[in-house]
Amino acid sequence: MQLVKVDSALIEDTSRFASEVFIDYYNSLIGHEQAVYMADLFLSPEAIEKLIGDGAIFKLVMNNDEICGFCEYKPEEDGRLFLSKLYAHKAYRHQGLGRLMFEDVLAYARENGYKKIYLTVNKGNIPSYEIYLHLGFKVIDSVVNDIGHGYVMDDYIMEYQIDE
């Protein structure tokens, strides 16, 4: 397994894979309509291209020529690194992909002088919440954000303190 940085040539494949994984995972948590809406909003080729243009880093986990997972993180103006997305295809869950991606994010943070990584996780997403706790994240807040069309994101904000 290797991590590959997404460039313009990989945006379409990234969008297709990410949308499929996101919708499949979130169907049972937030309902199919909201999962599709959010995938279109945040994971369309146009959305990914804009995020990359704004400084976000997308990485794919590849097993030979097969995409197994993806993550996205972005430097923030407050000096923290925002871990926006970290997903593995269901066939590859529980095989260490989450840790592999998190270690890449952590290496980037250390190399670039970040002291904190933060993320948001849906309050009903207990498996991911527990993984983040296991990795060393702590809940620092909770938020409800309106994302349009009558949908909200009801999330915990979690933060990871990087040791010196």
Kinemage of the C-alpha trace (Angstrom):
@kinemage 1
@onewidth
@group {chain A} dominant
@subgroup {mainchain}
@vectorlist {calphas} color= white
{ca met a 1} P 0.000 0.000 0.000
{ca gln a 2} L 1.244 3.452 -0.842
{ca leu a 3} L -0.042 6.998 -0.536
{ca val a 4} L -0.299 9.056 -3.716
{ca lys a 5} L -0.895 12.808 -3.768
{ca val a 6} L -3.881 13.770 -5.896
{ca asp a 7} L -3.109 16.046 -8.819
{ca ser a 8} L -5.362 17.235 -11.648
{ca ala a 9} L -5.010 13.889 -13.461
{ca leu a 10} L -6.460 12.023 -10.441
{ca ile a 11} L -9.347 14.338 -9.524
{ca glu a 12} L -12.042 12.445 -11.466
{ca asp a 13} L -10.997 9.061 -10.032
{ca thr a 14} L -10.737 10.562 -6.552
{ca ser a 15} L -14.214 12.087 -6.789
{ca arg a 16} L -15.792 8.873 -8.043
{ca phe a 17} L -14.148 6.728 -5.355
{ca ala a 18} L -14.668 9.230 -2.521
{ca ser a 19} L -18.330 9.770 -3.352
{ca glu a 20} L -19.004 6.030 -3.506
{ca val a 21} L -17.300 5.352 -0.166
{ca phe a 22} L -18.864 8.381 1.527
{ca ile a 23} L -22.421 7.575 0.394
{ca asp a 24} L -22.065 3.901 1.301
{ca tyr a 25} L -20.737 4.744 4.775
{ca tyr a 26} L -23.154 7.548 5.634
{ca asn a 27} L -26.403 6.055 4.268
{ca ser a 28} L -27.218 4.483 7.606
{ca leu a 29} L -26.049 7.479 9.677
{ca ile a 30} L -27.658 10.439 7.947
{ca gly a 31} L -29.866 8.928 5.248
{ca his a 32} L -29.274 8.428 1.554
{ca glu a 33} L -30.527 11.836 0.391
{ca gln a 34} L -28.262 13.794 2.734
{ca ala a 35} L -25.286 11.501 1.975
{ca val a 36} L -25.714 12.107 -1.765
{ca tyr a 37} L -26.163 15.854 -1.195
{ca met a 38} L -22.981 16.051 0.888
{ca ala a 39} L -20.978 13.946 -1.581
{ca asp a 40} L -22.070 16.272 -4.395
{ca leu a 41} L -21.271 19.327 -2.263
{ca phe a 42} L -17.864 18.258 -0.921
{ca leu a 43} L -16.556 15.505 -3.219
{ca ser a 44} L -17.484 16.503 -6.762
{ca pro a 45} L -14.555 16.997 -9.144
{ca glu a 46} L -15.196 20.754 -8.983
{ca ala a 47} L -15.201 20.754 -5.175
{ca ile a 48} L -11.963 18.743 -5.005
{ca glu a 49} L -10.294 20.974 -7.599
{ca lys a 50} L -11.298 24.078 -5.625
{ca leu a 51} L -10.102 22.578 -2.328
{ca ile a 52} L -6.718 21.705 -3.849
{ca gly a 53} L -6.524 25.209 -5.318
{ca asp a 54} L -7.182 26.587 -1.821
{ca gly a 55} L -4.284 24.602 -0.339
{ca ala a 56} L -5.890 21.294 0.649
{ca ile a 57} L -3.906 18.105 0.187
{ca phe a 58} L -5.716 14.995 -1.023
{ca lys a 59} L -4.002 11.626 -0.821
{ca leu a 60} L -5.118 8.249 -2.108
{ca val a 61} L -4.129 4.921 -0.589
{ca met a 62} L -3.298 2.643 -3.504
{ca asn a 63} L -2.957 -1.118 -3.554
{ca asn a 64} L -1.270 -1.602 -6.925
{ca asp a 65} L -3.728 0.205 -9.246
{ca glu a 66} L -6.707 0.002 -6.890
{ca ile a 67} L -7.795 2.922 -4.701
{ca cys a 68} L -8.420 1.674 -1.156
{ca gly a 69} L -8.814 4.902 0.806
{ca phe a 70} L -8.383 8.656 0.773
{ca cys a 71} L -7.733 11.555 3.063
{ca glu a 72} L -7.756 15.327 2.812
{ca tyr a 73} L -6.120 17.845 5.093
{ca lys a 74} L -5.553 21.569 4.964
{ca pro a 75} L -3.439 24.140 6.780
{ca glu a 76} L -5.594 26.654 8.634
{ca glu a 77} L -4.855 30.306 9.354
{ca asp a 78} L -5.025 29.674 13.111
{ca gly a 79} L -1.889 27.510 12.928
{ca arg a 80} L -3.665 24.169 13.107
{ca leu a 81} L -3.965 21.467 10.479
{ca phe a 82} L -7.560 20.494 9.611
{ca leu a 83} L -8.043 16.797 8.879
{ca ser a 84} L -11.188 17.020 6.792
{ca lys a 85} L -11.546 13.524 5.384
{ca leu a 86} L -10.168 10.084 6.191
{ca tyr a 87} L -12.005 7.141 4.633
{ca ala a 88} L -11.258 3.551 3.668
{ca his a 89} L -13.274 1.402 1.279
{ca lys a 90} L -15.289 -1.146 3.265
{ca ala a 91} L -13.246 -4.031 1.789
{ca tyr a 92} L -10.119 -2.492 3.343
{ca arg a 93} L -11.381 -1.399 6.754
{ca his a 94} L -9.691 -2.809 9.866
{ca gln a 95} L -6.432 -3.293 7.943
{ca gly a 96} L -4.518 -0.272 9.199
{ca leu a 97} L -5.380 2.196 6.409
{ca gly a 98} L -6.693 4.764 8.879
{ca arg a 99} L -3.456 4.639 10.827
{ca leu a 100} L -1.403 4.783 7.608
{ca met a 101} L -3.254 7.916 6.492
{ca phe a 102} L -3.107 9.493 9.946
{ca glu a 103} L 0.656 8.876 10.142
{ca asp a 104} L 1.021 10.704 6.808
{ca val a 105} L -1.027 13.641 8.117
{ca leu a 106} L 1.008 13.669 11.329
{ca ala a 107} L 4.302 13.614 9.393
{ca tyr a 108} L 3.133 16.558 7.291
{ca ala a 109} L 2.109 18.444 10.445
{ca arg a 110} L 5.468 17.845 12.124
{ca glu a 111} L 7.462 18.739 8.996
{ca asn a 112} L 5.561 22.006 8.686
{ca gly a 113} L 5.591 23.051 12.344
{ca tyr a 114} L 1.966 22.421 13.271
{ca lys a 115} L 1.294 21.751 16.945
{ca lys a 116} L -2.337 20.671 16.601
{ca ile a 117} L -4.486 18.696 14.185
{ca tyr a 118} L -8.236 19.007 14.431
{ca leu a 119} L -11.221 17.372 12.774
{ca thr a 120} L -14.968 17.124 12.946
{ca val a 121} L -16.785 13.823 13.357
{ca asn a 122} L -20.515 13.185 13.175
{ca lys a 123} L -21.859 12.584 16.679
{ca gly a 124} L -23.552 9.390 15.497
{ca asn a 125} L -20.401 8.044 13.867
{ca ile a 126} L -19.312 6.000 16.887
{ca pro a 127} L -16.759 3.781 15.052
{ca ser a 128} L -14.816 6.784 13.719
{ca tyr a 129} L -15.185 8.669 16.988
{ca glu a 130} L -13.644 5.725 18.865
{ca ile a 131} L -10.791 5.434 16.333
{ca tyr a 132} L -9.955 9.115 16.794
{ca leu a 133} L -10.002 8.704 20.590
{ca his a 134} L -7.677 5.702 20.208
{ca leu a 135} L -5.309 7.793 18.051
{ca gly a 136} L -5.139 10.418 20.806
{ca phe a 137} L -7.718 13.016 19.761
{ca lys a 138} L -9.798 14.718 22.441
{ca val a 139} L -13.224 16.352 22.109
{ca ile a 140} L -12.883 20.123 22.472
{ca asp a 141} L -16.323 21.262 21.312
{ca ser a 142} L -19.487 20.329 19.464
{ca val a 143} L -21.171 22.186 16.620
{ca val a 144} L -24.238 22.057 14.428
{ca asn a 145} L -23.625 23.597 10.992
{ca asp a 146} L -26.324 24.283 8.426
{ca ile a 147} L -25.145 22.983 5.040
{ca gly a 148} L -28.235 23.952 3.061
{ca his a 149} L -31.338 22.198 1.751
{ca gly a 150} L -32.545 21.624 5.315
{ca tyr a 151} L -29.493 19.546 6.270
{ca val a 152} L -27.075 20.056 9.153
{ca met a 153} L -23.808 18.529 10.236
{ca asp a 154} L -24.025 17.666 13.942
{ca asp a 155} L -20.396 17.113 14.900
{ca tyr a 156} L -17.854 16.884 17.644
{ca ile a 157} L -14.706 18.907 17.127
{ca met a 158} L -11.712 16.812 18.136
{ca glu a 159} L -8.105 17.908 18.469
{ca tyr a 160} L -4.766 16.125 18.551
{ca gln a 161} L -1.857 17.780 20.357
{ca ile a 162} L 1.476 17.090 18.649
{ca asp a 163} L 4.262 16.343 21.092
{ca glu a 164} L 7.500 18.249 20.774
